[in-house]
Amino acid sequence: MAVTIVVNVIPSSGRVGFFLDKAGRLKCHLKSAPEKGKANNELIGLLAKVLGLTRQDIEIVGGLISRSKRLRISASLTEEQVKAKLGLERQGTCI
């Protein structure tokens, strides 16, 4: 079973982490610059580490050169489990 999530990335931000904005959209701060796939690689690595998966379990299926990315997580996780592992359940809205 796969879960698809949408993440808006903020590259070159000097910090790293996931959060929800006021509208409830999932955002991610990344240290890497958006050049030569560095920010995409950092996003996949960070998500894999937080979710306890391998990099091969996560694929960018939309928005490869955009700040808004659609990611497919090929693991036996539900959307609620992804939300909990990212620490978003404390923020209240869903991804």
C-alpha positions in Angstrom: 0.0 0.0 0.0 1.3 3.4 -0.9 0.5 6.9 0.6 0.8 10.1 -1.5 1.5 13.3 0.3 2.1 16.9 -0.9 5.0 18.8 0.6 5.9 22.5 -0.1 9.6 22.8 0.3 11.6 25.9 1.4 15.2 25.3 0.2 18.2 27.2 1.4 16.4 28.0 4.7 19.3 27.2 7.0 17.2 24.8 9.1 15.6 21.4 8.6 12.1 20.2 9.6 8.5 19.6 8.8 5.6 21.9 9.9 2.1 22.8 9.0 1.4 26.4 7.8 -1.7 28.3 8.9 -3.7 26.8 6.0 -2.8 23.3 7.1 -0.4 22.6 4.2 2.7 20.4 5.0 5.9 22.4 4.5 9.5 21.4 4.9 12.6 23.6 5.5 15.7 22.3 3.8 19.3 23.5 4.1 20.2 22.5 0.5 20.0 24.8 -2.5 17.5 24.0 -5.2 20.2 23.1 -7.8 21.2 19.8 -9.3 18.7 17.9 -7.3 20.3 18.7 -3.9 17.1 19.8 -2.2 15.2 16.8 -3.6 17.8 14.4 -2.3 17.8 16.1 1.1 14.0 15.9 1.2 13.9 12.2 0.4 16.7 11.5 2.9 15.1 13.5 5.7 11.7 11.9 5.1 13.2 8.4 5.0 15.1 9.0 8.2 12.0 10.4 10.1 9.7 7.6 8.8 12.3 4.8 9.4 12.3 3.8 5.7 14.8 3.5 3.0 15.3 6.1 0.3 14.0 3.7 -2.3 10.6 3.6 -0.5 10.1 7.3 -1.3 9.6 8.7 -4.8 8.9 12.2 -6.1 6.0 11.7 -8.5 5.2 15.3 -9.2 6.9 18.7 -8.9 10.5 17.6 -9.5 11.5 21.2 -10.3 8.8 22.9 -8.3 8.6 23.9 -4.6 5.4 21.9 -4.3 6.2 18.2 -4.4 4.0 15.1 -4.6 5.7 12.2 -2.9 4.7 8.5 -3.0 5.6 6.5 0.1 5.7 2.8 -0.8 5.4 1.3 2.7 2.7 -0.1 4.9 2.0 3.2 6.5 -1.3 5.0 6.7 -1.7 8.8 6.3 -2.3 9.0 10.1 0.9 7.1 10.8 2.9 9.4 8.5 1.4 12.4 10.3 2.3 11.0 13.7 5.9 10.2 12.7 6.4 13.7 11.4 5.1 15.1 14.7 2.1 16.8 13.0 -0.6 15.3 15.3 0.4 17.9 17.9 -0.4 20.6 15.3 -3.9 19.4 14.8 -4.6 19.4 11.0 -4.0 16.7 8.5 -1.6 16.5 5.6 
